Amino acid sequence: MTHEGRRFSIALAVGVAACAAPPRLAPATPSATEPQAEGQQPLPSELPVTPAGVRAKLVGQQGATRMYQLVLAPGTEVVAAISDFVLQNHIQSAGFHGLGACTDAVLAYYDPLTHAYQKTPYKQQMEIVSIIGNAAPTAGDGAGVHAHMGVAFADGTMHGGHLFEAHVSPTLELDLTASSVAVHRAFDETFKGWLLVP
């Protein structure tokens, strides 16, 4: 092969290799001016007030409605902790649900004939299969917490009812949605209880 032929072959090989090489891309960097998804708002920097035995995190916000995740520590009394969180954070109304476990609970059934709750105390380790309720802060009724809870025993049987008291062990995980719209309760003389008044 002539000298010119060898130079042509080398140039051809270099050109083919250059064409086959993948293009070099600049690393992707998020743009500071990139628009946020519609309806998405940055979460406020302030932290929620947390009563003793409660850890809380703001996990979402839509307008004035805020979504919190609450985790209750062992030994914490459930109704008092939720009430304190609602009042200390000046929440106007809220709904919540969750699951966990407890060492004791006082659950009840409302008897419309006697206008009174029939309370049943349980003292053993139980799974909190479900807790659900709402809060409507009202003068005379504090945070206005109304909650029901279902618990499961070691043999798989379950009991449930209106929640008066329970102590967490090892944890209770709650999702609480707080609204800026005030909702209250009024004492009903017929049923002798605080009923929600939307």
C-alpha positions, -999 to +999 in steps of 0.1 A: +000+000+000+014+034-009+021+061+017-010+081+005-031+050+007-021+043+044-029+079+053-063+076+037-070+043+056-061+059+089-082+089+083-111+067+073-108+046+105-107+077+127-138+091+110-157+059+115-148+057+152-158+093+157-192+087+141-198+055+162-189+072+196-220+083+216-225+120+219-211+136+251-240+151+271-237+177+298-249+166+332-286+174+339-291+202+364-325+213+376-334+247+364-341+273+391-367+288+369-385+256+361-422+260+369-437+239+397-466+216+390-500+232+390-514+234+426-480+226+441-469+251+467-437+252+488-443+241+524-439+268+550-407+267+570-423+270+605-425+238+625-457+226+642-458+229+680-454+194+694-467+184+729-448+159+750-447+125+735-455+137+700-434+141+669-450+159+640-441+169+605-460+190+579-462+167+549-485+186+526-505+218+521-532+228+497-543+264+503-550+268+540-554+231+545-524+214+561-516+177+563-495+165+593-479+132+601-479+125+639-460+098+657-468+092+694-442+078+717-446+048+741-466+057+772-483+087+755-521+090+762-538+092+728-568+115+733-548+141+754-520+141+728-543+148+699-562+174+719-530+192+729-517+192+693-549+207+680-551+234+706-514+243+707-513+247+669-545+268+669-562+244+645-598+253+637-610+218+628-594+185+618-599+150+608-575+121+615-569+084+611-541+060+620-529+027+633-504+014+659-505-005+692-513+002+729-510-014+763-545-004+775-577+013+763-611+024+776-636+019+748-673+026+751-708+021+737-733+049+738-767+038+752-794+061+738-819+049+764-798+059+794-780+087+775-747+075+789-716+056+777-710+020+789-672+019+793-651-012+790-614-011+801-589-033+784-554-039+799-532-060+776-510-055+746-532-047+716-529-038+680-547-006+671-563-018+639-578+016+632-584+049+649-605+076+632-620+108+644-623+146+642-617+176+663-639+207+666-624+231+692-653+244+713-656+265+744-667+241+771-655+210+752-618+218+747-604+205+714-637+187+708-620+154+699-644+126+689-626+093+681-634+056+676-609+028+678-607-008+669-582-031+687-571-066+681-559-091+707-532-119+704-559-145+694-571-123+665-604-112+682-613-076+680-631-050+700-640-014+693-660+016+702-658+052+713-623+060+725-620+075+760-584+067+767-554+046+755-517+045+761-493+039+732-468+011+729-447+010+709-461+036+685-492+053+670-489+068+636-515+093+626-524+114+595-541+146+606-556+171+581-561+205+596-585+231+582-586+268+587-624+266+586-638+266+622-662+239+632-678+236+666-699+214+688-729+222+709-742+204+740-773+185+731-797+182+760-816+152+745-785+130+742-765+147+769-734+150+747-714+174+726-726+170+690-710+184+659-727+215+644-713+221+608 
